[in-house]
Amino acid sequence: MSDNEQDIFRQEMSDVRRIKAEKKVTLQKDKPGEQQLAERRAAALATTVKDTNFLSGEHIDPVKPLDILDFKRDGVQHGVYKNLRLGKYSIDARLDLHRMTVEQARTALYQFVQDCMNHDIRCALITHGKGEGREHPALLKSCVANWLPQLDDVLAFHSAQKHHGASGATYILLKKSEQKRQENWEKHSRRK
């Protein structure tokens, strides 16, 4: 701005005054009593986040350390299951359960499947170990074998090939996300 413009601006703004606003509401700062604080604490504890993980750890059918894990839902094509069993699908995610407690493994497995679904992952590998020479042989392996069929997003699973961990690891095949299903439908409907 030039000096002339600044002078004009000051002249125009000379009668402008700041508006003083009165407080409309008076706020009181009351300190809560001991009983009120205790009630708040109790309410906060009562509304803790509920565990949405429904995988049960109560009754687990035991499997042996060298047993082959296999499961296929109705509707999964034989060729698709065969390719899973032979390890022909690319593994897009991995979960290692070694050195976890049963509860840690339950939480990790549930969250892993949820994450895979959120990221459109179709094939994953879970390494659980064989559990040979333990007090409770194949405990995590038994848990995985019992938990995976409980998850609706798991279409099939099978023990891995030797280069991926053999009977100490399991391939899982997951459902397509709704977005991938729609893309696939659009892709194949154009052919007609």
C-alpha positions, 0 to 999 in steps of 0.5 A: 500500500502506498502512503496515500492509501494508508492515510485514507484507510486510517481516516476511514477507520478513525471512528471505529471502536472495539465492541465490549461484550458483557458475559451472558452466563456466569459459570460456577466451578463446583468441585465434585464431592467424593461420592460423585467422584466414586460414582463416576469411577464406577460408571467408567469401569462399567462401560469398558470396551466389550471384547468382540472376539467370540473365539472360544478357548474353553474346549479345544479338541487336541491335535497331534504335533504332526497332524495335517490341518484341513478345512473347506466350507461348502461352495469352495471349488475343489481346484481352489482348495487344491491350489491352497493345499499345494501353496500355489497362492501368493501369501499376502500376510503372515502371523507368527504365534510362537511364544504367545499364550493361548489368550494372546494367540486368540486375540492376535488371530482374531485381529489378524483375520479382521485386518486381512479382510480390511485390506482385501487379503485373500491368502495368508499364512499362520505359523503356530509351530508343532509343539513337539516335546512340550508339556501340552503338545501342539496346544497353539496348533490345536487352538488354531484348528478349532478357532479358524472354522468359527470365523465366517471370513475363513473359507478354507485352511490347510497345513502348509508346504514344507518350505512354508513350515509344513505342519507347523504352519497353516495356509488360510483362504479368506472371503473376498471383500464386498468391493472385490466381489463387485469388481469381479462381477463387473469384470465378468459381466462385460464379457457377455 
